[in-house]
Amino acid sequence: MLIYVCGSIYGGTQKIDTYKSMISELEKNGVVLNKQIADLNTIANEVFQNDEDIYNDLEEKLKKADIVFAEVSVPSLGVGYELGFADRLGKRIIAIYDENYTNKVSTMIRGNKRIRLIPYKNIEEILKNMKELLNI
């Protein structure tokens, strides 16, 4: 299973430890195509690439992905764009959010019935049920 992971980078990396835990668990069930979202050096490393190359790389990974798994607690234009793109590609999308961090996510995500939106209070709730969430 090829998995594309979404999480805020430029919008804020408050949930970076959650991204790391998610990716670690997801890797037990498939190949994570874009692990860089869990790397605090991602923004600094982007100076070595141009924006169009980064966009093209992520677009190709989204096209290859069997599933998109997103942590949407931190509002992010990039994550929203990725989810919209994945939705138009017909990808299966699971979005999770931390109810301790925010009690409500964007209406565009809440209102899209093609996105499975799951609140959590402790990331362990999600991690221990990952196989079930991925339908493996």
N, CA and C of each residue as an Amber inpcrd file, in Angstrom:
protein
   408
   0.8460000  -1.1720000   0.0000000   0.0000000   0.0000000   0.0000000
   0.8940000   1.2390000   0.0000000   0.6080000   2.1610000  -0.9060000
   1.3370000   3.4240000  -0.9820000   0.5160000   4.4940000  -0.2670000
   1.1470000   5.1620000   0.6930000   0.4360000   6.0990000   1.5690000
   1.0510000   7.4850000   1.4490000   0.2120000   8.4700000   1.1760000
   0.6260000   9.8700000   1.1700000   0.1280000  10.4790000   2.4740000
   1.0110000  11.1630000   3.1930000   0.6570000  11.7350000   4.4880000
   0.6300000  13.2590000   4.3780000  -0.4180000  13.8600000   4.9210000
  -0.5500000  15.3160000   4.9460000  -0.4440000  15.8060000   6.3830000
   0.2490000  16.9180000   6.5480000   0.3490000  17.5710000   7.8440000
   0.9440000  18.9470000   7.6410000   0.5920000  19.8620000   8.4860000
   1.0540000  21.2370000   8.3680000   2.5660000  21.3360000   8.5400000
   3.1810000  22.0940000   7.6520000   4.6030000  22.4320000   7.7890000
   4.7110000  23.9530000   7.9030000   4.3430000  24.6630000   6.8520000
   4.4080000  26.1220000   6.8770000   3.3510000  26.7200000   7.8040000
   2.2230000  26.0510000   7.9780000   1.1760000  26.5420000   8.8670000
   1.5470000  26.3970000  10.3400000   2.5830000  25.6220000  10.6110000
   3.0460000  25.3920000  11.9750000   3.2980000  23.9190000  12.2090000
   4.3440000  23.6290000  12.9350000   4.7480000  22.2360000  13.1540000
   4.4240000  21.7690000  14.5710000   3.3730000  22.3270000  15.1540000
   2.9990000  21.9750000  16.5230000   2.7340000  20.4820000  16.7000000
   2.3350000  19.8050000  15.6450000   1.9680000  18.3960000  15.7420000
   3.0370000  17.4710000  15.1550000   4.2730000  17.9490000  15.0580000
   5.3370000  17.1620000  14.4170000   5.5530000  15.8090000  15.0990000
   5.4500000  15.7540000  16.4140000   5.6090000  14.4650000  17.1060000
   4.4760000  13.5050000  16.7350000   3.2860000  14.0580000  16.5480000
   2.1600000  13.2400000  16.0960000   2.4340000  12.7070000  14.6970000
   2.9710000  13.5610000  13.8060000   3.2950000  13.1120000  12.4450000
   4.3070000  11.9600000  12.4930000   5.3030000  12.1020000  13.3570000
   6.3280000  11.0510000  13.4760000   5.6940000   9.7260000  13.9210000
   4.8270000   9.7930000  14.9240000   4.1520000   8.5820000  15.4100000
   3.2570000   7.9750000  14.3350000   2.5370000   8.8370000  13.6330000
   1.6530000   8.3730000  12.5590000   2.4470000   7.6620000  11.4750000
   3.5260000   8.2870000  11.0390000   4.3310000   7.7180000   9.9650000
   4.9320000   6.3930000  10.3970000   5.4140000   6.3230000  11.6160000
   5.9830000   5.0770000  12.1260000   4.9560000   3.9480000  12.0760000
   3.7330000   4.2330000  12.4810000   2.6820000   3.2140000  12.4660000
   2.2340000   2.9060000  11.0400000   2.1050000   3.9270000  10.2160000
   1.7000000   3.7180000   8.8280000   2.7120000   2.8600000   8.0740000
   3.9950000   3.0170000   8.3950000   5.0400000   2.2410000   7.7130000
   4.9510000   0.7460000   8.0190000   4.2590000   0.3860000   9.0780000
   4.0370000  -1.0330000   9.3730000   3.0060000  -1.6330000   8.4160000
   2.2970000  -0.7580000   7.7150000   1.1990000  -1.1870000   6.8600000
   1.3920000  -0.8320000   5.3910000   2.5000000  -0.1970000   5.0680000
   2.7270000   0.2020000   3.6780000   3.9410000   1.0900000   3.5580000
   4.0480000   1.7510000   2.4110000   5.1650000   2.6380000   2.1290000
   4.6580000   4.0750000   2.1960000   5.2590000   4.8740000   3.0740000
   4.9150000   6.2870000   3.1730000   5.7540000   7.0310000   2.1330000
   5.0820000   7.7220000   1.2450000   5.7420000   8.3540000   0.1070000
   6.4210000   9.6800000   0.4330000   5.9890000  10.3380000   1.4850000
   6.5050000  11.6850000   1.7800000   6.7670000  11.8710000   3.2790000
   7.7550000  11.1860000   3.7690000   8.0880000  11.2290000   5.2000000
   8.5980000  12.5950000   5.6580000   8.9460000  13.4710000   4.7140000
   9.5410000  14.7580000   5.0780000   8.6190000  15.6400000   5.9120000
   7.3210000  15.3450000   5.9660000   6.4560000  16.1900000   6.7950000
   6.7830000  16.0420000   8.2760000   7.4760000  14.9830000   8.6510000
   7.8400000  14.7680000  10.0550000   9.2730000  15.2130000  10.3450000
   9.8710000  15.9530000   9.4280000  11.2510000  16.4040000   9.5850000
  11.2580000  17.9120000   9.8100000  11.7360000  18.3490000  10.9600000
  11.7880000  19.7860000  11.2610000  12.6820000  20.5540000  10.3000000
  13.5430000  19.8660000   9.5730000  14.4500000  20.5280000   8.6350000
  13.8650000  20.6740000   7.2310000  12.6300000  20.2470000   7.0330000
  12.0350000  20.2720000   5.6980000  12.0780000  21.6580000   5.0700000
  11.6670000  22.6770000   5.7970000  11.6490000  24.0310000   5.2410000
  13.0670000  24.4740000   4.8860000  14.0200000  24.2420000   5.7710000
  15.4110000  24.6280000   5.5030000  15.9550000  23.8780000   4.2860000
  15.5940000  22.6150000   4.1410000  16.0850000  21.8120000   3.0180000
  15.4930000  22.2460000   1.6810000  14.3580000  22.9390000   1.7110000
  13.7250000  23.3660000   0.4740000  14.5270000  24.4140000  -0.2790000
  15.4870000  25.0590000   0.3710000  16.3020000  26.0520000  -0.3330000
  17.1600000  25.4030000  -1.4200000  17.3050000  24.0920000  -1.3570000
  18.1080000  23.3830000  -2.3420000  17.2840000  22.9040000  -3.5400000
  15.9720000  23.1910000  -3.5380000  15.0820000  22.8000000  -4.6270000
  14.2310000  24.0040000  -5.0070000  13.7620000  24.0210000  -6.2450000
  12.8460000  25.1150000  -6.5810000  11.4090000  24.6610000  -6.3160000
  10.5410000  25.6190000  -6.1500000   9.1590000  25.3460000  -5.7690000
   8.4500000  24.4370000  -6.7660000   8.7010000  24.6420000  -8.0590000
   8.0340000  23.8340000  -9.0710000   8.4440000  22.3660000  -8.9760000
   9.7180000  22.1040000  -8.6950000  10.1750000  20.7200000  -8.5410000
   9.5270000  20.0610000  -7.3290000   9.4310000  20.7980000  -6.2290000
   8.7820000  20.2580000  -5.0250000   7.3190000  19.9520000  -5.3250000
   6.6370000  20.8910000  -5.9680000   5.2290000  20.6880000  -6.3200000
   5.0640000  19.4550000  -7.2090000   5.8780000  19.3640000  -8.2440000
   5.7740000  18.2340000  -9.1710000   6.0350000  16.9050000  -8.4760000
   7.0020000  16.8880000  -7.5710000   7.3160000  15.6670000  -6.8170000
   6.1220000  15.2460000  -5.9590000   5.5520000  16.2020000  -5.2310000
   4.4100000  15.8820000  -4.3640000   3.1800000  15.4990000  -5.1820000
   2.9790000  16.1620000  -6.3130000   1.8550000  15.8110000  -7.1790000
   1.9860000  14.3750000  -7.6760000   3.1720000  13.9760000  -8.0850000
   3.3910000  12.5980000  -8.5580000   3.1620000  11.5910000  -7.4340000
   3.6060000  11.9300000  -6.2270000   3.3870000  11.0330000  -5.0890000
   1.9040000  10.8980000  -4.7760000   1.1700000  12.0000000  -4.8510000
  -0.2790000  11.9400000  -4.6320000  -0.9520000  11.0650000  -5.6770000
  -0.5210000  11.1690000  -6.9120000  -1.1030000  10.3530000  -7.9810000
  -0.8400000   8.8650000  -7.7500000   0.3420000   8.5220000  -7.2260000
   0.7120000   7.1240000  -6.9810000   0.0180000   6.5280000  -5.7630000
  -0.3410000   7.3730000  -4.8100000  -0.8480000   6.9110000  -3.5140000
  -2.1370000   6.1040000  -3.6420000  -2.2230000   5.0550000  -2.8240000
  -3.4580000   4.2890000  -2.6980000  -4.4090000   4.9460000  -1.7100000
  -3.8290000   5.6630000  -0.7510000  -4.6170000   6.3020000   0.3000000
  -3.8870000   7.5640000   0.7580000  -4.6650000   8.5420000   1.1990000
  -4.1150000   9.7740000   1.7630000  -4.5390000   9.8140000   3.2240000
  -3.5570000  10.0010000   4.0970000  -3.7960000  10.0310000   5.5370000
  -3.3550000  11.4030000   6.0270000  -4.2780000  12.1910000   6.5700000
  -3.9870000  13.5720000   6.9230000  -4.2430000  13.8550000   8.3890000
  -3.3500000  14.6250000   8.9950000  -3.5620000  15.1580000  10.3340000
  -3.9250000  16.6170000  10.1130000  -5.1560000  17.0120000  10.4490000
  -5.6680000  18.3320000  10.0740000  -5.9430000  19.2520000  11.2680000
  -5.3200000  18.9950000  12.3890000  -5.5360000  19.8390000  13.5680000
  -5.0480000  21.2650000  13.3500000  -3.9110000  21.4170000  12.6620000
  -3.3080000  22.7310000  12.4180000  -3.7270000  23.1920000  11.0220000
  -4.4560000  24.3080000  10.9180000  -4.8780000  24.7920000   9.6030000
  -3.6710000  25.0230000   8.6880000  -3.8150000  24.5960000   7.4330000
  -2.7150000  24.6950000   6.4860000  -3.2490000  24.7970000   5.0700000
  -2.8320000  25.8220000   4.3400000  -3.2270000  25.9530000   2.9380000
  -2.7330000  24.7660000   2.1220000  -1.5070000  24.3300000   2.3950000
  -0.9370000  23.2100000   1.6540000  -1.7160000  21.9280000   1.8640000
  -2.0640000  21.6310000   3.1030000  -2.8290000  20.4140000   3.3950000
  -4.1930000  20.4950000   2.7200000  -4.8380000  21.6440000   2.7970000
  -6.1230000  21.8040000   2.1290000  -6.0100000  21.5810000   0.6280000
  -4.9650000  22.1070000   0.0320000  -4.7420000  21.9210000  -1.4000000
  -4.5140000  20.4440000  -1.7170000  -3.6800000  19.7950000  -0.9160000
  -3.4040000  18.3700000  -1.1290000  -4.6850000  17.5390000  -1.0230000
  -5.5130000  17.8370000  -0.0340000  -6.7510000  17.0770000   0.1410000
  -7.7120000  17.3090000  -1.0140000  -7.8130000  18.5420000  -1.4810000
  -8.6660000  18.8240000  -2.6300000  -8.1710000  18.1080000  -3.8800000
  -6.8540000  18.1200000  -4.0840000  -6.2520000  17.4430000  -5.2250000
  -6.5010000  15.9360000  -5.1460000  -6.2650000  15.3730000  -3.9630000
  -6.4780000  13.9350000  -3.7600000  -7.9430000  13.5700000  -3.9670000
  -8.8420000  14.4170000  -3.5030000 -10.2690000  14.1740000  -3.6710000
 -10.6290000  14.1380000  -5.1530000 -10.1070000  15.0740000  -5.9180000
 -10.3930000  15.1130000  -7.3600000  -9.7990000  13.9050000  -8.0790000
  -8.7270000  13.3410000  -7.5360000  -8.1460000  12.1230000  -8.1070000
  -8.9290000  10.8760000  -7.6960000  -9.8800000  11.0460000  -6.7790000
 -10.6780000   9.9130000  -6.3150000  -9.9690000   9.0550000  -5.2810000
  -8.9720000   9.6240000  -4.6030000  -8.2260000   8.8750000  -3.5840000
  -9.0730000   8.6850000  -2.3370000  -8.8340000   7.5820000  -1.6610000
  -9.4510000   7.3730000  -0.3480000  -8.6960000   8.2570000   0.6390000
  -9.4400000   9.0300000   1.4220000  -8.8320000  10.0030000   2.3330000
  -9.3310000   9.7590000   3.7520000  -8.3780000   9.6870000   4.6710000
  -8.6770000   9.6480000   6.1040000  -8.0330000  10.8840000   6.7060000
  -8.8200000  11.6760000   7.4130000  -8.3060000  12.8660000   8.0880000
  -8.5980000  12.7390000   9.5770000  -7.5840000  13.0100000  10.3690000
  -7.7460000  12.9480000  11.8200000  -7.4430000  14.3240000  12.4040000
  -8.0380000  14.5960000  13.5620000  -7.7170000  15.8520000  14.2400000
  -7.8140000  15.6760000  15.7430000  -6.9820000  16.4210000  16.4420000
  -6.8620000  16.3750000  17.8930000  -7.8910000  17.3120000  18.5150000
  -8.8800000  16.7340000  19.1880000  -9.9220000  17.5400000  19.8330000
  -9.3770000  18.3960000  20.9760000  -8.2090000  18.0420000  21.5060000
  -7.5960000  18.8660000  22.5460000  -6.9830000  20.1280000  21.9500000
  -6.6780000  20.0800000  20.6560000  -6.0390000  21.2040000  19.9660000
  -7.0820000  22.1140000  19.3120000  -8.0670000  21.5120000  18.6930000
  -9.1380000  22.2710000  18.0460000 -10.4300000  21.4750000  18.1550000
 -11.5210000  22.1720000  18.3430000 -12.7950000  21.4450000  18.4420000
 -13.5240000  21.3820000  17.1040000 -12.9540000  22.0130000  16.0770000
 -13.6400000  22.0560000  14.7870000 -12.6080000  22.2640000  13.6780000
 -12.7480000  21.5160000  12.5980000 -11.8910000  21.7260000  11.4340000
 -12.7260000  22.3770000  10.3300000 -12.0780000  22.7510000   9.2590000
 -12.7090000  23.4640000   8.1570000 -13.9920000  22.7910000   7.6650000
 -14.9700000  23.6030000   7.3500000 -16.2270000  23.1180000   6.8000000
 -15.9990000  22.3460000   5.5060000 -15.0040000  22.7380000   4.7240000
 -14.7130000  22.0480000   3.4660000 -14.2900000  20.6010000   3.7200000
 -13.6930000  20.3430000   4.8600000 -13.3270000  18.9690000   5.2160000
 -14.5120000  18.2870000   5.8910000 -15.1270000  18.9620000   6.8540000
 -16.2770000  18.3760000   7.5570000 -17.4190000  18.0520000   6.6160000
 -17.6380000  18.9050000   5.6200000 -18.7710000  18.7280000   4.7310000
 -18.5520000  17.7480000   3.5940000 -17.3110000  17.3210000   3.3760000
 -17.0000000  16.4000000   2.2810000 -17.1520000  14.9680000   2.7790000
 -18.2020000  14.3170000   2.3740000 -18.4870000  12.9620000   2.8480000
 -17.5480000  11.9130000   2.2470000 -16.7150000  12.3180000   1.2900000
 -15.7110000  11.3930000   0.7530000 -14.4630000  11.3490000   1.6420000
 -14.3850000  12.2780000   2.5870000 -13.2690000  12.2920000   3.5380000
 -13.7630000  11.6820000   4.8450000 -13.0770000  10.6480000   5.2950000
 -13.4160000  10.0600000   6.5930000 -12.7020000  10.8770000   7.6570000
 -13.4530000  11.6360000   8.4230000 -12.9150000  12.5470000   9.4340000
 -13.0660000  11.9260000  10.8120000 -11.9480000  11.8110000  11.5240000
 -11.9420000  11.1230000  12.8170000 -11.2950000  12.0040000  13.8800000
 -12.0550000  12.3780000  14.9120000 -11.4520000  13.1150000  16.0240000
 -10.7290000  12.1510000  16.9690000  -9.7380000  12.6730000  17.6810000
  -9.0740000  11.8790000  18.7060000  -8.6900000  12.7880000  19.8720000
  -8.5620000  12.2030000  21.0300000  -8.0860000  12.9380000  22.2080000
  -6.6500000  12.5430000  22.5460000  -6.2500000  11.3600000  22.1020000
  -4.8990000  10.8480000  22.3260000  -4.5070000  10.1020000  21.0510000
  -3.3770000  10.4440000  20.4680000  -2.9720000   9.8340000  19.1960000
  -2.8880000   8.3120000  19.3020000  -2.6900000   7.7980000  20.4980000
  -2.6340000   6.3410000  20.6790000  -3.9390000   5.6790000  20.2420000
  -5.0710000   6.3950000  20.3750000  -6.3640000   5.8700000  19.9160000
  -6.2980000   5.5500000  18.4290000  -5.6780000   6.4280000  17.6780000
  -5.5540000   6.2550000  16.2250000  -4.5290000   5.1750000  15.9120000
  -3.3810000   5.2400000  16.5600000  -2.2920000   4.3130000  16.2550000
  -2.6740000   2.8580000  16.5000000  -3.3740000   2.5950000  17.6040000
  -3.7110000   1.2060000  17.9170000  -4.7830000   0.6420000  16.9890000
  -5.4840000   1.5090000  16.2720000  -6.5370000   1.0670000  15.3490000
  -6.1680000   1.3060000  13.8840000  -4.8680000   1.4690000  13.6040000
  -4.4440000   1.8530000  12.2560000  -4.8420000   0.8230000  11.2000000
  -4.6430000  -0.4640000  11.4670000  -4.9980000  -1.4810000  10.4630000
  -6.4890000  -1.4120000  10.1290000  -7.2960000  -1.2390000  11.1470000
  -8.7450000  -1.1250000  10.9280000  -9.0670000   0.1170000  10.1080000
  -8.4240000   1.2500000  10.4380000  -8.6630000   2.4830000   9.6990000
  -8.2800000   2.3470000   8.2290000  -7.1820000   1.6450000   7.9830000
  -6.7080000   1.4720000   6.6090000  -7.4490000   0.3510000   5.8830000
  -8.3050000  -0.3620000   6.6020000  -9.0420000  -1.5040000   6.0560000
  -8.1070000  -2.6180000   5.5670000  -7.1320000  -2.9440000   6.3970000
  -6.1980000  -4.0110000   6.0460000  -6.6440000  -5.2940000   6.7100000
